[in-house]
Amino acid sequence: MSKAEKTKQFIIEKTASLFNTKGYMSTSLSDITEATGLTKGSIYGNFDNKDEVALEVYKYNSSLLAKSMARSLGDEFPTTLDKLNAFVNFYRKNWKAVFENGGCPLMNAATEADDTFPSLKKQVTQSFEGWINKISNIIKDGQKTGEIHPDIDADQYGSLFIMLVEGGILLSKTTEDEKYLHLALDRILFMIDKELKILPS
């Protein structure tokens, strides 16, 4: 990377947790300079405005989550049921790290992604659609291999899984009680076992 690219990446990485914790709208330019140790001139020398910093930080935060999830759904899980269970286990094992970094970056940005910040709203929408499609496609693969009931709506279940996870994270983070996330994850496991999986006759 060039020096400018390195500086830009430095700013993004140094403020990633800040934006996710304090908020994409609430984080000020002064917060950014304090977190990075750079001057306002240095920040504006690499980004057009604070919104551009926020948008690039969101892309960075969401990509970290996506990469972690991709590793958890890797080739070591050859079956659809293994992958769906790995999806649940990812949140079961990583909830503490997610909470310590301010919560799910998708959910946090979604609460701020209204019409006053359309570019962030667009990115968040794409992120959620990507997550839903990822889970839906795993379920569809299971239908092709005969692991999952052929008559269930894979897209509907993909949406339900993401809704349950995000709702569980929201309640657990707000109440500082992990039981709500675990309750959501238990419900997903129930659906996998009782509604999606083809039971032996």
DRENGU-493386 format. One record per residue (C-alpha): residue number from 1; y, z, x; chain. Coordinates in pm, whole numbers. Example, Ala and Ser with C-alpha at 12.3 -4.5 7.8 and 13.67 -1.06 7.14 Angstrom:
2
<lodo i="1" north="-450" up="780" east="1230" ch="A"/>
<lodo i="2" north="-106" up="714" east="1367" ch="A"/>
END
This chain:
201
<lodo i="1" north="0" up="0" east="0" ch="A"/>
<lodo i="2" north="359" up="-55" east="101" ch="A"/>
<lodo i="3" north="590" up="240" east="160" ch="A"/>
<lodo i="4" north="749" up="188" east="-183" ch="A"/>
<lodo i="5" north="408" up="176" east="-351" ch="A"/>
<lodo i="6" north="301" up="494" east="-173" ch="A"/>
<lodo i="7" north="619" up="672" east="-284" ch="A"/>
<lodo i="8" north="566" up="558" east="-641" ch="A"/>
<lodo i="9" north="206" up="681" east="-638" ch="A"/>
<lodo i="10" north="320" up="1011" east="-484" ch="A"/>
<lodo i="11" north="565" up="1064" east="-771" ch="A"/>
<lodo i="12" north="300" up="985" east="-1031" ch="A"/>
<lodo i="13" north="39" up="1216" east="-880" ch="A"/>
<lodo i="14" north="283" up="1503" east="-821" ch="A"/>
<lodo i="15" north="407" up="1496" east="-1181" ch="A"/>
<lodo i="16" north="78" up="1418" east="-1359" ch="A"/>
<lodo i="17" north="-1" up="1779" east="-1450" ch="A"/>
<lodo i="18" north="366" up="1852" east="-1524" ch="A"/>
<lodo i="19" north="399" up="1579" east="-1788" ch="A"/>
<lodo i="20" north="64" up="1669" east="-1946" ch="A"/>
<lodo i="21" north="154" up="2038" east="-1963" ch="A"/>
<lodo i="22" north="525" up="2030" east="-2052" ch="A"/>
<lodo i="23" north="525" up="1707" east="-2249" ch="A"/>
<lodo i="24" north="617" up="1345" east="-2190" ch="A"/>
<lodo i="25" north="946" up="1379" east="-2377" ch="A"/>
<lodo i="26" north="1033" up="1734" east="-2266" ch="A"/>
<lodo i="27" north="988" up="1679" east="-1893" ch="A"/>
<lodo i="28" north="1331" up="1618" east="-1743" ch="A"/>
<lodo i="29" north="1445" up="1430" east="-1437" ch="A"/>
<lodo i="30" north="1524" up="1767" east="-1278" ch="A"/>
<lodo i="31" north="1163" up="1873" east="-1341" ch="A"/>
<lodo i="32" north="1047" up="1558" east="-1164" ch="A"/>
<lodo i="33" north="1271" up="1612" east="-860" ch="A"/>
<lodo i="34" north="1159" up="1974" east="-836" ch="A"/>
<lodo i="35" north="790" up="1879" east="-853" ch="A"/>
<lodo i="36" north="821" up="1601" east="-596" ch="A"/>
<lodo i="37" north="1092" up="1739" east="-366" ch="A"/>
<lodo i="38" north="1267" up="1401" east="-393" ch="A"/>
<lodo i="39" north="1622" up="1325" east="-497" ch="A"/>
<lodo i="40" north="1719" up="1162" east="-825" ch="A"/>
<lodo i="41" north="1815" up="856" east="-623" ch="A"/>
<lodo i="42" north="1463" up="835" east="-481" ch="A"/>
<lodo i="43" north="1313" up="860" east="-829" ch="A"/>
<lodo i="44" north="1539" up="588" east="-969" ch="A"/>
<lodo i="45" north="1478" up="381" east="-659" ch="A"/>
<lodo i="46" north="1116" up="349" east="-769" ch="A"/>
<lodo i="47" north="1140" up="365" east="-1148" ch="A"/>
<lodo i="48" north="1397" up="222" east="-1388" ch="A"/>
<lodo i="49" north="1421" up="544" east="-1589" ch="A"/>
<lodo i="50" north="1237" up="864" east="-1683" ch="A"/>
<lodo i="51" north="1044" up="689" east="-1961" ch="A"/>
<lodo i="52" north="891" up="453" east="-1706" ch="A"/>
<lodo i="53" north="776" up="752" east="-1500" ch="A"/>
<lodo i="54" north="628" up="910" east="-1813" ch="A"/>
<lodo i="55" north="446" up="590" east="-1907" ch="A"/>
<lodo i="56" north="297" up="542" east="-1560" ch="A"/>
<lodo i="57" north="193" up="908" east="-1549" ch="A"/>
<lodo i="58" north="19" up="871" east="-1884" ch="A"/>
<lodo i="59" north="-169" up="566" east="-1757" ch="A"/>
<lodo i="60" north="-270" up="767" east="-1450" ch="A"/>
<lodo i="61" north="-383" up="1073" east="-1649" ch="A"/>
<lodo i="62" north="-579" up="869" east="-1901" ch="A"/>
<lodo i="63" north="-744" up="666" east="-1623" ch="A"/>
<lodo i="64" north="-863" up="986" east="-1452" ch="A"/>
<lodo i="65" north="-1026" up="1097" east="-1776" ch="A"/>
<lodo i="66" north="-1179" up="753" east="-1828" ch="A"/>
<lodo i="67" north="-1323" up="748" east="-1475" ch="A"/>
<lodo i="68" north="-1472" up="1095" east="-1514" ch="A"/>
<lodo i="69" north="-1628" up="997" east="-1844" ch="A"/>
<lodo i="70" north="-1761" up="671" east="-1699" ch="A"/>
<lodo i="71" north="-1936" up="867" east="-1425" ch="A"/>
<lodo i="72" north="-2088" up="1097" east="-1686" ch="A"/>
<lodo i="73" north="-2226" up="794" east="-1872" ch="A"/>
<lodo i="74" north="-2360" up="625" east="-1561" ch="A"/>
<lodo i="75" north="-2686" up="449" east="-1487" ch="A"/>
<lodo i="76" north="-2869" up="780" east="-1442" ch="A"/>
<lodo i="77" north="-2878" up="795" east="-1823" ch="A"/>
<lodo i="78" north="-3092" up="495" east="-1915" ch="A"/>
<lodo i="79" north="-3126" up="554" east="-2291" ch="A"/>
<lodo i="80" north="-2869" up="558" east="-2565" ch="A"/>
<lodo i="81" north="-2960" up="912" east="-2667" ch="A"/>
<lodo i="82" north="-2919" up="1026" east="-2307" ch="A"/>
<lodo i="83" north="-2573" up="870" east="-2292" ch="A"/>
<lodo i="84" north="-2461" up="1024" east="-2622" ch="A"/>
<lodo i="85" north="-2581" up="1365" east="-2510" ch="A"/>
<lodo i="86" north="-2404" up="1314" east="-2176" ch="A"/>
<lodo i="87" north="-2082" up="1245" east="-2369" ch="A"/>
<lodo i="88" north="-2114" up="1584" east="-2538" ch="A"/>
<lodo i="89" north="-2211" up="1760" east="-2217" ch="A"/>
<lodo i="90" north="-1909" up="1615" east="-2038" ch="A"/>
<lodo i="91" north="-1675" up="1807" east="-2266" ch="A"/>
<lodo i="92" north="-1902" up="2112" east="-2269" ch="A"/>
<lodo i="93" north="-1887" up="2134" east="-1889" ch="A"/>
<lodo i="94" north="-1529" up="2025" east="-1832" ch="A"/>
<lodo i="95" north="-1336" up="2194" east="-2112" ch="A"/>
<lodo i="96" north="-1194" up="2461" east="-1878" ch="A"/>
<lodo i="97" north="-1053" up="2205" east="-1634" ch="A"/>
<lodo i="98" north="-910" up="2004" east="-1926" ch="A"/>
<lodo i="99" north="-737" up="2313" east="-2067" ch="A"/>
<lodo i="100" north="-602" up="2425" east="-1730" ch="A"/>
<lodo i="101" north="-437" up="2084" east="-1686" ch="A"/>
<lodo i="102" north="-261" up="2110" east="-2021" ch="A"/>
<lodo i="103" north="-530" up="1967" east="-2248" ch="A"/>
<lodo i="104" north="-649" up="1616" east="-2325" ch="A"/>
<lodo i="105" north="-386" up="1366" east="-2202" ch="A"/>
<lodo i="106" north="-461" up="1132" east="-2493" ch="A"/>
<lodo i="107" north="-408" up="1400" east="-2755" ch="A"/>
<lodo i="108" north="-99" up="1542" east="-2584" ch="A"/>
<lodo i="109" north="66" up="1202" east="-2559" ch="A"/>
<lodo i="110" north="-36" up="1117" east="-2917" ch="A"/>
<lodo i="111" north="171" up="1406" east="-3052" ch="A"/>
<lodo i="112" north="478" up="1253" east="-2888" ch="A"/>
<lodo i="113" north="394" up="884" east="-2928" ch="A"/>
<lodo i="114" north="611" up="814" east="-3229" ch="A"/>
<lodo i="115" north="860" up="535" east="-3291" ch="A"/>
<lodo i="116" north="1109" up="689" east="-3044" ch="A"/>
<lodo i="117" north="875" up="599" east="-2756" ch="A"/>
<lodo i="118" north="696" up="280" east="-2870" ch="A"/>
<lodo i="119" north="560" up="187" east="-2527" ch="A"/>
<lodo i="120" north="381" up="522" east="-2499" ch="A"/>
<lodo i="121" north="255" up="491" east="-2855" ch="A"/>
<lodo i="122" north="107" up="151" east="-2770" ch="A"/>
<lodo i="123" north="-70" up="287" east="-2462" ch="A"/>
<lodo i="124" north="-211" up="587" east="-2651" ch="A"/>
<lodo i="125" north="-335" up="362" east="-2931" ch="A"/>
<lodo i="126" north="-513" up="141" east="-2677" ch="A"/>
<lodo i="127" north="-668" up="447" east="-2512" ch="A"/>
<lodo i="128" north="-811" up="581" east="-2837" ch="A"/>
<lodo i="129" north="-936" up="237" east="-2940" ch="A"/>
<lodo i="130" north="-1102" up="206" east="-2601" ch="A"/>
<lodo i="131" north="-1278" up="543" east="-2639" ch="A"/>
<lodo i="132" north="-1397" up="460" east="-2989" ch="A"/>
<lodo i="133" north="-1524" up="118" east="-2879" ch="A"/>
<lodo i="134" north="-1706" up="275" east="-2583" ch="A"/>
<lodo i="135" north="-1899" up="516" east="-2805" ch="A"/>
<lodo i="136" north="-1951" up="255" east="-3076" ch="A"/>
<lodo i="137" north="-2097" up="9" east="-2826" ch="A"/>
<lodo i="138" north="-2336" up="272" east="-2691" ch="A"/>
<lodo i="139" north="-2458" up="333" east="-3046" ch="A"/>
<lodo i="140" north="-2490" up="-42" east="-3108" ch="A"/>
<lodo i="141" north="-2698" up="-75" east="-2791" ch="A"/>
<lodo i="142" north="-2924" up="197" east="-2930" ch="A"/>
<lodo i="143" north="-2965" up="2" east="-3251" ch="A"/>
<lodo i="144" north="-3077" up="-299" east="-3048" ch="A"/>
<lodo i="145" north="-3331" up="-92" east="-2853" ch="A"/>
<lodo i="146" north="-3465" up="79" east="-3164" ch="A"/>
<lodo i="147" north="-3339" up="427" east="-3076" ch="A"/>
<lodo i="148" north="-3071" up="441" east="-3345" ch="A"/>
<lodo i="149" north="-3102" up="365" east="-3717" ch="A"/>
<lodo i="150" north="-3008" up="1" east="-3772" ch="A"/>
<lodo i="151" north="-2826" up="70" east="-4101" ch="A"/>
<lodo i="152" north="-2568" up="322" east="-3974" ch="A"/>
<lodo i="153" north="-2209" up="216" east="-3908" ch="A"/>
<lodo i="154" north="-2164" up="245" east="-3530" ch="A"/>
<lodo i="155" north="-1786" up="204" east="-3548" ch="A"/>
<lodo i="156" north="-1761" up="483" east="-3804" ch="A"/>
<lodo i="157" north="-1962" up="723" east="-3590" ch="A"/>
<lodo i="158" north="-1765" up="627" east="-3280" ch="A"/>
<lodo i="159" north="-1447" up="725" east="-3463" ch="A"/>
<lodo i="160" north="-1601" up="1047" east="-3597" ch="A"/>
<lodo i="161" north="-1713" up="1158" east="-3251" ch="A"/>
<lodo i="162" north="-1365" up="1112" east="-3104" ch="A"/>
<lodo i="163" north="-1201" up="1280" east="-3404" ch="A"/>
<lodo i="164" north="-1429" up="1582" east="-3373" ch="A"/>
<lodo i="165" north="-1377" up="1617" east="-2998" ch="A"/>
<lodo i="166" north="-1000" up="1584" east="-3017" ch="A"/>
<lodo i="167" north="-978" up="1820" east="-3314" ch="A"/>
<lodo i="168" north="-1194" up="2074" east="-3135" ch="A"/>
<lodo i="169" north="-979" up="2054" east="-2823" ch="A"/>
<lodo i="170" north="-661" up="2092" east="-3028" ch="A"/>
<lodo i="171" north="-780" up="2403" east="-3211" ch="A"/>
<lodo i="172" north="-932" up="2563" east="-2902" ch="A"/>
<lodo i="173" north="-622" up="2501" east="-2692" ch="A"/>
<lodo i="174" north="-390" up="2629" east="-2966" ch="A"/>
<lodo i="175" north="-591" up="2944" east="-3036" ch="A"/>
<lodo i="176" north="-713" up="2990" east="-2677" ch="A"/>
<lodo i="177" north="-1066" up="3016" east="-2815" ch="A"/>
<lodo i="178" north="-1326" up="2767" east="-2693" ch="A"/>
<lodo i="179" north="-1549" up="2822" east="-2996" ch="A"/>
<lodo i="180" north="-1379" up="2545" east="-3194" ch="A"/>
<lodo i="181" north="-1456" up="2281" east="-2933" ch="A"/>
<lodo i="182" north="-1817" up="2401" east="-2908" ch="A"/>
<lodo i="183" north="-1842" up="2390" east="-3288" ch="A"/>
<lodo i="184" north="-1726" up="2027" east="-3283" ch="A"/>
<lodo i="185" north="-1968" up="1938" east="-3004" ch="A"/>
<lodo i="186" north="-2255" up="2108" east="-3189" ch="A"/>
<lodo i="187" north="-2175" up="1899" east="-3496" ch="A"/>
<lodo i="188" north="-2188" up="1580" east="-3289" ch="A"/>
<lodo i="189" north="-2528" up="1680" east="-3150" ch="A"/>
<lodo i="190" north="-2647" up="1746" east="-3505" ch="A"/>
<lodo i="191" north="-2538" up="1398" east="-3613" ch="A"/>
<lodo i="192" north="-2708" up="1240" east="-3312" ch="A"/>
<lodo i="193" north="-3033" up="1425" east="-3380" ch="A"/>
<lodo i="194" north="-3042" up="1412" east="-3761" ch="A"/>
<lodo i="195" north="-2844" up="1105" east="-3859" ch="A"/>
<lodo i="196" north="-2852" up="855" east="-3573" ch="A"/>
<lodo i="197" north="-3183" up="904" east="-3400" ch="A"/>
<lodo i="198" north="-3490" up="735" east="-3539" ch="A"/>
<lodo i="199" north="-3746" up="1012" east="-3581" ch="A"/>
<lodo i="200" north="-4114" up="943" east="-3508" ch="A"/>
<lodo i="201" north="-4311" up="880" east="-3824" ch="A"/>
END
